[in-house]
Amino acid sequence: MDLYAYAFSKNEHVNDYIQEHYGPIPRPRGVRFMRYETPESCEGDGPQAALWRTYCGRDVIYIHTRCGGGYDETDPDSNYIACGGKEWEEAHKDLFICSVDDEFDCTYRDHYFTAVLDDNYDKICQLIESDEVID
């Protein structure tokens, strides 16, 4: 899976939007706005790639963290529990869609949330569409 994602610290609109709607993210690695992703942007045919393709082109927020469940999501020592991934998903259950561990390193996890369509989201979309984003 491509680990590139829009940097949290380099764009105030992305930072503000994420903080407002999804709160502090445990062990964040990046964010992508799935409206602008295409199925071709993800190689592979496993469950992680299939899930990615499901949300391409939709108003969904992808958040990549270092909160994978490993081989046992119920293990209290897994990143998913010990680092707060499960608690964070539950705290935002009104927007949370689903998540899946990274196929190549199960200590990472992809989380999918419904996008909140507000003025800041619109501004981010304008920046993405004008290629001013978001490195």
Chimera marker file (.cmm) of the C-alpha trace (Angstrom):
<marker_set name="trace">
<marker id="1" x="0.000" y="0.000" z="0.000" r="1" g="1" b="0" radius="0.5"/>
<marker id="2" x="1.207" y="3.489" z="-0.803" r="1" g="1" b="0" radius="0.5"/>
<marker id="3" x="2.064" y="5.181" z="2.489" r="1" g="1" b="0" radius="0.5"/>
<marker id="4" x="2.108" y="8.674" z="0.952" r="1" g="1" b="0" radius="0.5"/>
<marker id="5" x="-0.647" y="10.822" z="2.339" r="1" g="1" b="0" radius="0.5"/>
<marker id="6" x="-1.357" y="14.469" z="2.779" r="1" g="1" b="0" radius="0.5"/>
<marker id="7" x="0.883" y="15.687" z="5.580" r="1" g="1" b="0" radius="0.5"/>
<marker id="8" x="-0.840" y="16.724" z="8.761" r="1" g="1" b="0" radius="0.5"/>
<marker id="9" x="1.526" y="19.498" z="9.684" r="1" g="1" b="0" radius="0.5"/>
<marker id="10" x="1.946" y="21.265" z="6.375" r="1" g="1" b="0" radius="0.5"/>
<marker id="11" x="-1.580" y="22.389" z="5.565" r="1" g="1" b="0" radius="0.5"/>
<marker id="12" x="-3.656" y="24.277" z="8.087" r="1" g="1" b="0" radius="0.5"/>
<marker id="13" x="-6.949" y="23.486" z="6.356" r="1" g="1" b="0" radius="0.5"/>
<marker id="14" x="-6.327" y="19.747" z="6.534" r="1" g="1" b="0" radius="0.5"/>
<marker id="15" x="-5.118" y="19.994" z="10.142" r="1" g="1" b="0" radius="0.5"/>
<marker id="16" x="-8.107" y="22.068" z="11.234" r="1" g="1" b="0" radius="0.5"/>
<marker id="17" x="-10.589" y="19.846" z="9.428" r="1" g="1" b="0" radius="0.5"/>
<marker id="18" x="-9.173" y="16.611" z="10.844" r="1" g="1" b="0" radius="0.5"/>
<marker id="19" x="-8.915" y="17.952" z="14.390" r="1" g="1" b="0" radius="0.5"/>
<marker id="20" x="-12.440" y="19.357" z="14.322" r="1" g="1" b="0" radius="0.5"/>
<marker id="21" x="-14.150" y="16.218" z="13.060" r="1" g="1" b="0" radius="0.5"/>
<marker id="22" x="-11.899" y="13.284" z="13.974" r="1" g="1" b="0" radius="0.5"/>
<marker id="23" x="-10.047" y="14.617" z="17.011" r="1" g="1" b="0" radius="0.5"/>
<marker id="24" x="-6.533" y="13.715" z="18.003" r="1" g="1" b="0" radius="0.5"/>
<marker id="25" x="-5.491" y="10.740" z="15.902" r="1" g="1" b="0" radius="0.5"/>
<marker id="26" x="-3.429" y="8.085" z="17.655" r="1" g="1" b="0" radius="0.5"/>
<marker id="27" x="-0.069" y="7.553" z="15.952" r="1" g="1" b="0" radius="0.5"/>
<marker id="28" x="-1.062" y="9.299" z="12.706" r="1" g="1" b="0" radius="0.5"/>
<marker id="29" x="0.789" y="8.630" z="9.483" r="1" g="1" b="0" radius="0.5"/>
<marker id="30" x="-1.377" y="10.480" z="6.960" r="1" g="1" b="0" radius="0.5"/>
<marker id="31" x="-4.749" y="11.407" z="5.512" r="1" g="1" b="0" radius="0.5"/>
<marker id="32" x="-6.236" y="11.163" z="2.049" r="1" g="1" b="0" radius="0.5"/>
<marker id="33" x="-9.467" y="12.543" z="0.659" r="1" g="1" b="0" radius="0.5"/>
<marker id="34" x="-10.920" y="9.582" z="-1.201" r="1" g="1" b="0" radius="0.5"/>
<marker id="35" x="-12.980" y="11.764" z="-3.528" r="1" g="1" b="0" radius="0.5"/>
<marker id="36" x="-9.737" y="12.286" z="-5.447" r="1" g="1" b="0" radius="0.5"/>
<marker id="37" x="-8.396" y="8.762" z="-5.414" r="1" g="1" b="0" radius="0.5"/>
<marker id="38" x="-8.822" y="6.264" z="-8.219" r="1" g="1" b="0" radius="0.5"/>
<marker id="39" x="-8.916" y="2.482" z="-8.109" r="1" g="1" b="0" radius="0.5"/>
<marker id="40" x="-5.756" y="2.432" z="-10.229" r="1" g="1" b="0" radius="0.5"/>
<marker id="41" x="-3.857" y="4.328" z="-7.523" r="1" g="1" b="0" radius="0.5"/>
<marker id="42" x="-3.645" y="1.184" z="-5.390" r="1" g="1" b="0" radius="0.5"/>
<marker id="43" x="-1.851" y="-1.965" z="-6.434" r="1" g="1" b="0" radius="0.5"/>
<marker id="44" x="-2.673" y="-5.354" z="-5.029" r="1" g="1" b="0" radius="0.5"/>
<marker id="45" x="-5.697" y="-7.568" z="-4.750" r="1" g="1" b="0" radius="0.5"/>
<marker id="46" x="-5.998" y="-8.275" z="-1.039" r="1" g="1" b="0" radius="0.5"/>
<marker id="47" x="-8.619" y="-6.988" z="1.388" r="1" g="1" b="0" radius="0.5"/>
<marker id="48" x="-6.760" y="-3.729" z="2.025" r="1" g="1" b="0" radius="0.5"/>
<marker id="49" x="-6.630" y="-2.834" z="-1.679" r="1" g="1" b="0" radius="0.5"/>
<marker id="50" x="-10.227" y="-3.944" z="-2.203" r="1" g="1" b="0" radius="0.5"/>
<marker id="51" x="-11.406" y="-1.709" z="0.619" r="1" g="1" b="0" radius="0.5"/>
<marker id="52" x="-9.423" y="1.221" z="-0.805" r="1" g="1" b="0" radius="0.5"/>
<marker id="53" x="-11.053" y="0.770" z="-4.201" r="1" g="1" b="0" radius="0.5"/>
<marker id="54" x="-14.513" y="0.641" z="-2.603" r="1" g="1" b="0" radius="0.5"/>
<marker id="55" x="-14.179" y="4.218" z="-1.357" r="1" g="1" b="0" radius="0.5"/>
<marker id="56" x="-12.387" y="5.804" z="-4.331" r="1" g="1" b="0" radius="0.5"/>
<marker id="57" x="-14.300" y="8.775" z="-5.705" r="1" g="1" b="0" radius="0.5"/>
<marker id="58" x="-16.503" y="9.048" z="-2.603" r="1" g="1" b="0" radius="0.5"/>
<marker id="59" x="-16.659" y="11.626" z="0.173" r="1" g="1" b="0" radius="0.5"/>
<marker id="60" x="-14.709" y="9.477" z="2.582" r="1" g="1" b="0" radius="0.5"/>
<marker id="61" x="-11.643" y="10.318" z="4.649" r="1" g="1" b="0" radius="0.5"/>
<marker id="62" x="-8.838" y="7.755" z="4.780" r="1" g="1" b="0" radius="0.5"/>
<marker id="63" x="-6.582" y="7.972" z="7.825" r="1" g="1" b="0" radius="0.5"/>
<marker id="64" x="-3.461" y="5.826" z="8.046" r="1" g="1" b="0" radius="0.5"/>
<marker id="65" x="-2.115" y="5.134" z="11.552" r="1" g="1" b="0" radius="0.5"/>
<marker id="66" x="0.400" y="2.980" z="13.354" r="1" g="1" b="0" radius="0.5"/>
<marker id="67" x="-2.476" y="1.301" z="15.203" r="1" g="1" b="0" radius="0.5"/>
<marker id="68" x="-2.709" y="-2.099" z="13.578" r="1" g="1" b="0" radius="0.5"/>
<marker id="69" x="-4.275" y="-4.997" z="15.385" r="1" g="1" b="0" radius="0.5"/>
<marker id="70" x="-1.699" y="-7.499" z="14.297" r="1" g="1" b="0" radius="0.5"/>
<marker id="71" x="-2.830" y="-11.081" z="14.378" r="1" g="1" b="0" radius="0.5"/>
<marker id="72" x="-5.215" y="-10.533" z="17.277" r="1" g="1" b="0" radius="0.5"/>
<marker id="73" x="-7.239" y="-7.305" z="17.534" r="1" g="1" b="0" radius="0.5"/>
<marker id="74" x="-8.359" y="-8.327" z="21.017" r="1" g="1" b="0" radius="0.5"/>
<marker id="75" x="-4.797" y="-8.525" z="22.363" r="1" g="1" b="0" radius="0.5"/>
<marker id="76" x="-4.409" y="-5.632" z="24.827" r="1" g="1" b="0" radius="0.5"/>
<marker id="77" x="-0.771" y="-5.296" z="23.730" r="1" g="1" b="0" radius="0.5"/>
<marker id="78" x="-1.646" y="-4.811" z="20.053" r="1" g="1" b="0" radius="0.5"/>
<marker id="79" x="-1.183" y="-1.310" z="18.648" r="1" g="1" b="0" radius="0.5"/>
<marker id="80" x="-4.913" y="-1.251" z="17.955" r="1" g="1" b="0" radius="0.5"/>
<marker id="81" x="-5.764" y="-1.371" z="21.656" r="1" g="1" b="0" radius="0.5"/>
<marker id="82" x="-2.597" y="-0.254" z="23.452" r="1" g="1" b="0" radius="0.5"/>
<marker id="83" x="-2.090" y="2.820" z="21.259" r="1" g="1" b="0" radius="0.5"/>
<marker id="84" x="-5.733" y="3.885" z="21.214" r="1" g="1" b="0" radius="0.5"/>
<marker id="85" x="-6.921" y="2.945" z="17.728" r="1" g="1" b="0" radius="0.5"/>
<marker id="86" x="-9.980" y="1.038" z="18.886" r="1" g="1" b="0" radius="0.5"/>
<marker id="87" x="-10.935" y="3.706" z="21.435" r="1" g="1" b="0" radius="0.5"/>
<marker id="88" x="-10.530" y="6.457" z="18.807" r="1" g="1" b="0" radius="0.5"/>
<marker id="89" x="-12.764" y="4.626" z="16.321" r="1" g="1" b="0" radius="0.5"/>
<marker id="90" x="-15.412" y="4.098" z="18.998" r="1" g="1" b="0" radius="0.5"/>
<marker id="91" x="-15.243" y="7.757" z="20.051" r="1" g="1" b="0" radius="0.5"/>
<marker id="92" x="-16.110" y="8.739" z="16.462" r="1" g="1" b="0" radius="0.5"/>
<marker id="93" x="-18.573" y="5.930" z="15.754" r="1" g="1" b="0" radius="0.5"/>
<marker id="94" x="-21.027" y="8.361" z="14.141" r="1" g="1" b="0" radius="0.5"/>
<marker id="95" x="-18.490" y="8.953" z="11.324" r="1" g="1" b="0" radius="0.5"/>
<marker id="96" x="-16.487" y="5.720" z="11.436" r="1" g="1" b="0" radius="0.5"/>
<marker id="97" x="-17.073" y="3.340" z="8.523" r="1" g="1" b="0" radius="0.5"/>
<marker id="98" x="-14.481" y="0.574" z="8.887" r="1" g="1" b="0" radius="0.5"/>
<marker id="99" x="-10.787" y="-0.208" z="9.211" r="1" g="1" b="0" radius="0.5"/>
<marker id="100" x="-8.292" y="-2.831" z="8.090" r="1" g="1" b="0" radius="0.5"/>
<marker id="101" x="-4.721" y="-3.684" z="9.001" r="1" g="1" b="0" radius="0.5"/>
<marker id="102" x="-2.000" y="-3.007" z="6.474" r="1" g="1" b="0" radius="0.5"/>
<marker id="103" x="-1.286" y="-6.159" z="4.455" r="1" g="1" b="0" radius="0.5"/>
<marker id="104" x="2.474" y="-5.586" z="4.487" r="1" g="1" b="0" radius="0.5"/>
<marker id="105" x="2.925" y="-4.521" z="8.101" r="1" g="1" b="0" radius="0.5"/>
<marker id="106" x="0.070" y="-5.344" z="10.460" r="1" g="1" b="0" radius="0.5"/>
<marker id="107" x="1.231" y="-2.734" z="12.975" r="1" g="1" b="0" radius="0.5"/>
<marker id="108" x="-0.294" y="-0.117" z="10.634" r="1" g="1" b="0" radius="0.5"/>
<marker id="109" x="-4.006" y="0.339" z="9.954" r="1" g="1" b="0" radius="0.5"/>
<marker id="110" x="-6.251" y="2.090" z="7.428" r="1" g="1" b="0" radius="0.5"/>
<marker id="111" x="-9.321" y="3.789" z="8.911" r="1" g="1" b="0" radius="0.5"/>
<marker id="112" x="-12.214" y="5.076" z="6.822" r="1" g="1" b="0" radius="0.5"/>
<marker id="113" x="-14.570" y="7.800" z="7.998" r="1" g="1" b="0" radius="0.5"/>
<marker id="114" x="-17.481" y="9.607" z="6.427" r="1" g="1" b="0" radius="0.5"/>
<marker id="115" x="-16.366" y="13.048" z="5.265" r="1" g="1" b="0" radius="0.5"/>
<marker id="116" x="-18.069" y="15.973" z="6.937" r="1" g="1" b="0" radius="0.5"/>
<marker id="117" x="-19.110" y="18.279" z="4.106" r="1" g="1" b="0" radius="0.5"/>
<marker id="118" x="-18.472" y="21.758" z="5.455" r="1" g="1" b="0" radius="0.5"/>
<marker id="119" x="-16.720" y="24.959" z="4.350" r="1" g="1" b="0" radius="0.5"/>
<marker id="120" x="-13.285" y="23.660" z="5.306" r="1" g="1" b="0" radius="0.5"/>
<marker id="121" x="-13.849" y="20.456" z="3.334" r="1" g="1" b="0" radius="0.5"/>
<marker id="122" x="-14.865" y="22.568" z="0.344" r="1" g="1" b="0" radius="0.5"/>
<marker id="123" x="-11.694" y="24.674" z="0.721" r="1" g="1" b="0" radius="0.5"/>
<marker id="124" x="-9.511" y="21.551" z="0.846" r="1" g="1" b="0" radius="0.5"/>
<marker id="125" x="-11.257" y="20.206" z="-2.263" r="1" g="1" b="0" radius="0.5"/>
<marker id="126" x="-10.612" y="23.488" z="-4.067" r="1" g="1" b="0" radius="0.5"/>
<marker id="127" x="-6.925" y="23.289" z="-3.143" r="1" g="1" b="0" radius="0.5"/>
<marker id="128" x="-6.672" y="19.694" z="-4.331" r="1" g="1" b="0" radius="0.5"/>
<marker id="129" x="-8.428" y="20.514" z="-7.588" r="1" g="1" b="0" radius="0.5"/>
<marker id="130" x="-6.128" y="23.482" z="-8.220" r="1" g="1" b="0" radius="0.5"/>
<marker id="131" x="-3.025" y="21.374" z="-7.474" r="1" g="1" b="0" radius="0.5"/>
<marker id="132" x="-2.036" y="23.722" z="-4.640" r="1" g="1" b="0" radius="0.5"/>
<marker id="133" x="-2.121" y="20.892" z="-2.161" r="1" g="1" b="0" radius="0.5"/>
<marker id="134" x="-1.031" y="19.612" z="0.190" r="1" g="1" b="0" radius="0.5"/>
<marker id="135" x="2.469" y="18.365" z="0.490" r="1" g="1" b="0" radius="0.5"/>
<link id1="1" id2="2" r="1" g="1" b="0" radius="0.2"/>
<link id1="2" id2="3" r="1" g="1" b="0" radius="0.2"/>
<link id1="3" id2="4" r="1" g="1" b="0" radius="0.2"/>
<link id1="4" id2="5" r="1" g="1" b="0" radius="0.2"/>
<link id1="5" id2="6" r="1" g="1" b="0" radius="0.2"/>
<link id1="6" id2="7" r="1" g="1" b="0" radius="0.2"/>
<link id1="7" id2="8" r="1" g="1" b="0" radius="0.2"/>
<link id1="8" id2="9" r="1" g="1" b="0" radius="0.2"/>
<link id1="9" id2="10" r="1" g="1" b="0" radius="0.2"/>
<link id1="10" id2="11" r="1" g="1" b="0" radius="0.2"/>
<link id1="11" id2="12" r="1" g="1" b="0" radius="0.2"/>
<link id1="12" id2="13" r="1" g="1" b="0" radius="0.2"/>
<link id1="13" id2="14" r="1" g="1" b="0" radius="0.2"/>
<link id1="14" id2="15" r="1" g="1" b="0" radius="0.2"/>
<link id1="15" id2="16" r="1" g="1" b="0" radius="0.2"/>
<link id1="16" id2="17" r="1" g="1" b="0" radius="0.2"/>
<link id1="17" id2="18" r="1" g="1" b="0" radius="0.2"/>
<link id1="18" id2="19" r="1" g="1" b="0" radius="0.2"/>
<link id1="19" id2="20" r="1" g="1" b="0" radius="0.2"/>
<link id1="20" id2="21" r="1" g="1" b="0" radius="0.2"/>
<link id1="21" id2="22" r="1" g="1" b="0" radius="0.2"/>
<link id1="22" id2="23" r="1" g="1" b="0" radius="0.2"/>
<link id1="23" id2="24" r="1" g="1" b="0" radius="0.2"/>
<link id1="24" id2="25" r="1" g="1" b="0" radius="0.2"/>
<link id1="25" id2="26" r="1" g="1" b="0" radius="0.2"/>
<link id1="26" id2="27" r="1" g="1" b="0" radius="0.2"/>
<link id1="27" id2="28" r="1" g="1" b="0" radius="0.2"/>
<link id1="28" id2="29" r="1" g="1" b="0" radius="0.2"/>
<link id1="29" id2="30" r="1" g="1" b="0" radius="0.2"/>
<link id1="30" id2="31" r="1" g="1" b="0" radius="0.2"/>
<link id1="31" id2="32" r="1" g="1" b="0" radius="0.2"/>
<link id1="32" id2="33" r="1" g="1" b="0" radius="0.2"/>
<link id1="33" id2="34" r="1" g="1" b="0" radius="0.2"/>
<link id1="34" id2="35" r="1" g="1" b="0" radius="0.2"/>
<link id1="35" id2="36" r="1" g="1" b="0" radius="0.2"/>
<link id1="36" id2="37" r="1" g="1" b="0" radius="0.2"/>
<link id1="37" id2="38" r="1" g="1" b="0" radius="0.2"/>
<link id1="38" id2="39" r="1" g="1" b="0" radius="0.2"/>
<link id1="39" id2="40" r="1" g="1" b="0" radius="0.2"/>
<link id1="40" id2="41" r="1" g="1" b="0" radius="0.2"/>
<link id1="41" id2="42" r="1" g="1" b="0" radius="0.2"/>
<link id1="42" id2="43" r="1" g="1" b="0" radius="0.2"/>
<link id1="43" id2="44" r="1" g="1" b="0" radius="0.2"/>
<link id1="44" id2="45" r="1" g="1" b="0" radius="0.2"/>
<link id1="45" id2="46" r="1" g="1" b="0" radius="0.2"/>
<link id1="46" id2="47" r="1" g="1" b="0" radius="0.2"/>
<link id1="47" id2="48" r="1" g="1" b="0" radius="0.2"/>
<link id1="48" id2="49" r="1" g="1" b="0" radius="0.2"/>
<link id1="49" id2="50" r="1" g="1" b="0" radius="0.2"/>
<link id1="50" id2="51" r="1" g="1" b="0" radius="0.2"/>
<link id1="51" id2="52" r="1" g="1" b="0" radius="0.2"/>
<link id1="52" id2="53" r="1" g="1" b="0" radius="0.2"/>
<link id1="53" id2="54" r="1" g="1" b="0" radius="0.2"/>
<link id1="54" id2="55" r="1" g="1" b="0" radius="0.2"/>
<link id1="55" id2="56" r="1" g="1" b="0" radius="0.2"/>
<link id1="56" id2="57" r="1" g="1" b="0" radius="0.2"/>
<link id1="57" id2="58" r="1" g="1" b="0" radius="0.2"/>
<link id1="58" id2="59" r="1" g="1" b="0" radius="0.2"/>
<link id1="59" id2="60" r="1" g="1" b="0" radius="0.2"/>
<link id1="60" id2="61" r="1" g="1" b="0" radius="0.2"/>
<link id1="61" id2="62" r="1" g="1" b="0" radius="0.2"/>
<link id1="62" id2="63" r="1" g="1" b="0" radius="0.2"/>
<link id1="63" id2="64" r="1" g="1" b="0" radius="0.2"/>
<link id1="64" id2="65" r="1" g="1" b="0" radius="0.2"/>
<link id1="65" id2="66" r="1" g="1" b="0" radius="0.2"/>
<link id1="66" id2="67" r="1" g="1" b="0" radius="0.2"/>
<link id1="67" id2="68" r="1" g="1" b="0" radius="0.2"/>
<link id1="68" id2="69" r="1" g="1" b="0" radius="0.2"/>
<link id1="69" id2="70" r="1" g="1" b="0" radius="0.2"/>
<link id1="70" id2="71" r="1" g="1" b="0" radius="0.2"/>
<link id1="71" id2="72" r="1" g="1" b="0" radius="0.2"/>
<link id1="72" id2="73" r="1" g="1" b="0" radius="0.2"/>
<link id1="73" id2="74" r="1" g="1" b="0" radius="0.2"/>
<link id1="74" id2="75" r="1" g="1" b="0" radius="0.2"/>
<link id1="75" id2="76" r="1" g="1" b="0" radius="0.2"/>
<link id1="76" id2="77" r="1" g="1" b="0" radius="0.2"/>
<link id1="77" id2="78" r="1" g="1" b="0" radius="0.2"/>
<link id1="78" id2="79" r="1" g="1" b="0" radius="0.2"/>
<link id1="79" id2="80" r="1" g="1" b="0" radius="0.2"/>
<link id1="80" id2="81" r="1" g="1" b="0" radius="0.2"/>
<link id1="81" id2="82" r="1" g="1" b="0" radius="0.2"/>
<link id1="82" id2="83" r="1" g="1" b="0" radius="0.2"/>
<link id1="83" id2="84" r="1" g="1" b="0" radius="0.2"/>
<link id1="84" id2="85" r="1" g="1" b="0" radius="0.2"/>
<link id1="85" id2="86" r="1" g="1" b="0" radius="0.2"/>
<link id1="86" id2="87" r="1" g="1" b="0" radius="0.2"/>
<link id1="87" id2="88" r="1" g="1" b="0" radius="0.2"/>
<link id1="88" id2="89" r="1" g="1" b="0" radius="0.2"/>
<link id1="89" id2="90" r="1" g="1" b="0" radius="0.2"/>
<link id1="90" id2="91" r="1" g="1" b="0" radius="0.2"/>
<link id1="91" id2="92" r="1" g="1" b="0" radius="0.2"/>
<link id1="92" id2="93" r="1" g="1" b="0" radius="0.2"/>
<link id1="93" id2="94" r="1" g="1" b="0" radius="0.2"/>
<link id1="94" id2="95" r="1" g="1" b="0" radius="0.2"/>
<link id1="95" id2="96" r="1" g="1" b="0" radius="0.2"/>
<link id1="96" id2="97" r="1" g="1" b="0" radius="0.2"/>
<link id1="97" id2="98" r="1" g="1" b="0" radius="0.2"/>
<link id1="98" id2="99" r="1" g="1" b="0" radius="0.2"/>
<link id1="99" id2="100" r="1" g="1" b="0" radius="0.2"/>
<link id1="100" id2="101" r="1" g="1" b="0" radius="0.2"/>
<link id1="101" id2="102" r="1" g="1" b="0" radius="0.2"/>
<link id1="102" id2="103" r="1" g="1" b="0" radius="0.2"/>
<link id1="103" id2="104" r="1" g="1" b="0" radius="0.2"/>
<link id1="104" id2="105" r="1" g="1" b="0" radius="0.2"/>
<link id1="105" id2="106" r="1" g="1" b="0" radius="0.2"/>
<link id1="106" id2="107" r="1" g="1" b="0" radius="0.2"/>
<link id1="107" id2="108" r="1" g="1" b="0" radius="0.2"/>
<link id1="108" id2="109" r="1" g="1" b="0" radius="0.2"/>
<link id1="109" id2="110" r="1" g="1" b="0" radius="0.2"/>
<link id1="110" id2="111" r="1" g="1" b="0" radius="0.2"/>
<link id1="111" id2="112" r="1" g="1" b="0" radius="0.2"/>
<link id1="112" id2="113" r="1" g="1" b="0" radius="0.2"/>
<link id1="113" id2="114" r="1" g="1" b="0" radius="0.2"/>
<link id1="114" id2="115" r="1" g="1" b="0" radius="0.2"/>
<link id1="115" id2="116" r="1" g="1" b="0" radius="0.2"/>
<link id1="116" id2="117" r="1" g="1" b="0" radius="0.2"/>
<link id1="117" id2="118" r="1" g="1" b="0" radius="0.2"/>
<link id1="118" id2="119" r="1" g="1" b="0" radius="0.2"/>
<link id1="119" id2="120" r="1" g="1" b="0" radius="0.2"/>
<link id1="120" id2="121" r="1" g="1" b="0" radius="0.2"/>
<link id1="121" id2="122" r="1" g="1" b="0" radius="0.2"/>
<link id1="122" id2="123" r="1" g="1" b="0" radius="0.2"/>
<link id1="123" id2="124" r="1" g="1" b="0" radius="0.2"/>
<link id1="124" id2="125" r="1" g="1" b="0" radius="0.2"/>
<link id1="125" id2="126" r="1" g="1" b="0" radius="0.2"/>
<link id1="126" id2="127" r="1" g="1" b="0" radius="0.2"/>
<link id1="127" id2="128" r="1" g="1" b="0" radius="0.2"/>
<link id1="128" id2="129" r="1" g="1" b="0" radius="0.2"/>
<link id1="129" id2="130" r="1" g="1" b="0" radius="0.2"/>
<link id1="130" id2="131" r="1" g="1" b="0" radius="0.2"/>
<link id1="131" id2="132" r="1" g="1" b="0" radius="0.2"/>
<link id1="132" id2="133" r="1" g="1" b="0" radius="0.2"/>
<link id1="133" id2="134" r="1" g="1" b="0" radius="0.2"/>
<link id1="134" id2="135" r="1" g="1" b="0" radius="0.2"/>
</marker_set>
